[in-house]
Amino acid sequence: MRISTMQSFNTGLRSLLDNSMQVKDTQQQISTGRRVLTPADDPVASTRILQLQQDLSLRQQYQKNITAALNRQNLEDATLNGVTENVARIRELVIAAGNGATTLEDRSYIALEIDERLDALVDLMNTKDASNEYIFGGFKGDTLPIQARAGGGYEYKGDDGQRQLTISANTKVETGDNGKDIFIDIKAAKNTFEPRANPNNTGTGVISRGLVYDQEAYDAFYPEDIIIEFNDNAAIDPAAPNFTVKQKSDGRPIESLKNMPYSTGETITVAGISIKLAGQPNPGDSFIVDSSPKQSLTDTVQRLSEGLKSLADNPEDSATLTNLLDDTLVNLDHAQTAVSETRSQVGGRINTLENIQGLHSDVTLVSQEILSKLQDVDFAEAVSRLSLESFLLEASQQSYAKISNLSLFNQL
């Protein structure tokens, strides 16, 4: 068989290049620590490696979600614990105020601490997390949830939403609770009401939380709502600020309370309740007293403080005070129940988060071991292989050098 000089050269060159490529690949494996550098190295292993890397990346994100959720849940639990402590202290003050030996002056001092506790409660309800978002605002994390309402009282400015985070392929967990469910929509001891100023008012009038001095009379009136509307000053003679109390359903004046002269600090008694107006309302301003089976925690505390400061030492006011204190204790118990139920839910979420966090850690460890076996290089084997391939490359170089001199022209 005839072998041309060009064929000999090409065969030697291919062998030289192949050996050189093998040395280069092995050197790259050793330098990177990876056995599979391209899909061509091991197609089956490459597919499995890609799947494992994607799974590890996804679990890493799940772990971040779990950490964020745990931080938020632990903060909520600590905050609700603070609410519990303040409510417990207010309960103690209610019992102290019910001592038959206390006077209006004594109760006024008790009310001062209750006001401080109310401020502390509002601060807790407006707690922010590490992301500078309010934890009780629902989806409105950037909106102050509990705000002082123009005209008196507090109102909830968040929403009913409940945020969730995905912590595994098939599991989502709530990362918080909205303040409306915990602090606002609390079952009242008895039929009650919520007074508020019309947001379109132009004057400086404010309305108190009010008191029920005759529960039977109010129960008979319930669930009707009340509107206190300020008329033009010329509606009475001589001209002066005046108001009319109406039923909200049909606009009729209640108990002939029409065009009543007004002065700041005015106490309005109607349908078994008493409400105090202060400031300077303008003609056209109005105040609404909505009937309600619920009473927010802030209203309960504010109503208690107002009663302690205003109810005098006489038999009639003493009876009203007794009813107020009894109702307050029941309302505080209902508020405490709402907080306790939420804390139980928070505890359950924390357990779920910690269990799934541990599961992710275990699966991640197994996946990393499998990934290491698939893609990491065996250094001892690779170094031995590099030694052999280097020897073969040197042999190829030497043989090529000799073969390249085998030419008839060298013999002439």
Secondary structure, DSSP 8 states (H G I E B T S, - for coil): ----HHHHHHHHHHHHHHHHHHHHHHHHHHHHTBS--SGGG-HHHHHHHHHHHHHHHHHHHHHHHHHHHHHHHHHHHHHHHHHHHHHHHHHHHHHHHT-TT--HHHHHHHHHHHHHHHHHHHHHHT-B-TTS-BTTSTT-TTS-SEEE-TTSSEEE-S-S---EEEEETTEEEE----HIIIIIS-EEEEEEEEEEE-TT--S--EE---EES-HHHHHHHTT--EEEEE--GGGSSS---EEEEEETTT--BSTT--SEE--TTEEEEETTEEEEEES---TT-EEEEEEEEE--HHHHHHHHHHHHHH--SSHHHHHHHHHHHHHHHHHHHHHHHHHHHHHHHHHHHHHHHHHHHHHHHHHHHHHHHHHHHHHB--HHHHHHHHHHHHHHHHHHHHHHHHHTT--GGGG-
